[in-house]
Amino acid sequence: MAQLTPFSPSSASSPQAARPHLVLQQLRRSYGHHTVVRDLNLQVARGQFLALLGPSGCGKTTTLRMIAGFEQPDGGSIQLDGRLLANATTSVPPEARGMGMVFQSYALWPHMSVADNVGYALRLRGMRGEDYRRAVNEALEQVELADKSEAMPQQLSGGQKQRVALARCIAAKPQLILLDEPLANLDRHLRRTMEAAFRQLHRHSGATFIYVTHDQGEAMALADEIAVMHAGQLVQRASPQKLYQTPRSTWLARFIGQGSVLRIEAPGNRRSSPPATSGLLQEPAVIHMALRHAHADSLKPQQHILVRPEHVSLQAATPVASATPDAQTAPEAAAPTDAALSGKVLDCVFKGERFEVEVLLQLATPQRLLGYASQHLIAGQAVRVSIRQAWCLLDEPAG
Ligand SMILES: Nc1ncnc2c1ncn2[C@@H]1O[C@H](COP(=O)(O)OP(=O)(O)OP(=O)(O)O)[C@@H](O)[C@H]1O
């Protein structure tokens, strides 16, 4: 990306930074009897990059369209810098909200050149002459498309079209930019390149970005905070790291990242049980003990833990010849301890930098666990399993 010049008068360090920029309060929207956004409360700080993440149909786009002004809420309100934009009875039109929007479909005018597309909003504002040419050129340089200014949209690739859409959005210098799955039409490689472009544009613009996606990798790579929606409701809002390490529910634990949700003996049943709170367990002996005492058919209370595969150590119980001639025979970095659990390999998949291994833990009631290994393990092979860390979940898994 070209060197960028900040265009927003505001920044995260401005005196206004402490005041929430955008406030959604008890926001609600229904289609017929179907409530698709349900009492949504969300505050976004000026200059923030917030991702709205959730499975298909959870209400992300509807929320974004209400912020943009394309849909009106049935209840609740939307405020920008203390100004009421919309509630059930009033709605400021989209063009008067001072926001930019980037769509999955690019939405370029097919009969206009790249430069004319980028300058469209500026011309509507009456900008002409040298100022106009400079603003268009600056925006195109920021997305590295200055050499395509005379091209027509149909002569561009998908990635280039999305860059034009981005240039058109930033040329108007909005304080708030709404992005609706802008990379969904691009291939994997181009998506990674465009993620870098978005990060850089956000850093240098000082604008607030709200980015709708169902791709958690994209949300994690881009946003400083992620608001996860499920069935029209906000279920957790946190930094990507916090969301990954300490999801609030079993649904979130399964939705974010890879991992296994395992049943353990409920707290308080034994002196060795983990604490009765949502919290981090970092004692392998305590985790193993709680797993050993869990029974699916037990009438005693049960609790669940999330185990990420990077916290699982696997070691062949008895050395076996590897299926691959050049496989290493060294044990995993952190070898299982004497108190390790027994398991049987169900599946082992090569993933380039490591193997992904599904193991059946041999407990009173067997449970499936995902771990990583640096060497190939064979299906059916006996392994010793050590779990270094687990996150206690408080709710019951749904279904
Ligand atoms: N204009 C409409 N009329 C009726 N139902 C609608 C309308 N727009 C959206 N919906 C419904 O509202 C629900 C939420 O849609 P929305 O587009 O907000 O979800 P989403 O989380 O953005 O999903 P996706 O990731 O698939 O785009 C869906 O069940 C959808 O079918």
The ligand as a MOL file (V3000), in Angstrom:
LIG
                    3D

  0  0  0     0  0            999 V3000
M  V30 BEGIN CTAB
M  V30 COUNTS 31 33 0 0 0
M  V30 BEGIN ATOM
M  V30 1 N -36.2590 -7.8160 3.9620 0
M  V30 2 C -36.4250 -8.9380 4.6550 0
M  V30 3 N -37.6230 -9.5360 4.7350 0
M  V30 4 C -37.8140 -10.6500 5.4610 0
M  V30 5 N -36.8440 -11.2770 6.1330 0
M  V30 6 C -35.6170 -10.7510 6.0970 0
M  V30 7 C -35.3340 -9.5530 5.3600 0
M  V30 8 N -34.0170 -9.2440 5.5150 0
M  V30 9 C -33.5030 -10.2170 6.3080 0
M  V30 10 N -34.4370 -11.1110 6.6600 0
M  V30 11 C -34.2640 -12.2900 7.5150 0
M  V30 12 O -33.6630 -11.8480 8.7170 0
M  V30 13 C -32.7070 -12.7990 9.2020 0
M  V30 14 C -31.3890 -12.0960 9.4200 0
M  V30 15 O -30.8700 -11.6740 8.1680 0
M  V30 16 P -29.4630 -10.9310 8.0580 0
M  V30 17 O -29.2110 -10.6860 6.5930 0
M  V30 18 O -29.4500 -9.7660 8.9530 0
M  V30 19 O -28.4910 -12.0430 8.6100 0
M  V30 20 P -26.9050 -12.1440 8.5250 0
M  V30 21 O -26.4420 -12.4840 9.8960 0
M  V30 22 O -26.3350 -10.9180 7.9050 0
M  V30 23 O -26.7220 -13.3970 7.5830 0
M  V30 24 P -25.7020 -13.6490 6.3570 0
M  V30 25 O -24.3510 -13.8160 6.9750 0
M  V30 26 O -26.2120 -14.9120 5.7460 0
M  V30 27 O -25.7970 -12.4690 5.4440 0
M  V30 28 C -32.6610 -13.8920 8.1620 0
M  V30 29 O -33.4550 -14.9670 8.6290 0
M  V30 30 C -33.2750 -13.2840 6.9280 0
M  V30 31 O -33.9080 -14.2370 6.1550 0
M  V30 END ATOM
M  V30 BEGIN BOND
M  V30 1 1 1 2
M  V30 2 1 2 3
M  V30 3 2 2 7
M  V30 4 2 3 4
M  V30 5 1 4 5
M  V30 6 2 5 6
M  V30 7 1 6 7
M  V30 8 1 6 10
M  V30 9 1 7 8
M  V30 10 2 8 9
M  V30 11 1 9 10
M  V30 12 1 10 11
M  V30 13 1 11 12
M  V30 14 1 11 30
M  V30 15 1 12 13
M  V30 16 1 13 14
M  V30 17 1 13 28
M  V30 18 1 14 15
M  V30 19 1 15 16
M  V30 20 2 16 17
M  V30 21 1 16 18
M  V30 22 1 16 19
M  V30 23 1 19 20
M  V30 24 2 20 21
M  V30 25 1 20 22
M  V30 26 1 20 23
M  V30 27 1 23 24
M  V30 28 2 24 25
M  V30 29 1 24 26
M  V30 30 1 24 27
M  V30 31 1 28 29
M  V30 32 1 28 30
M  V30 33 1 30 31
M  V30 END BOND
M  V30 END CTAB
M  END
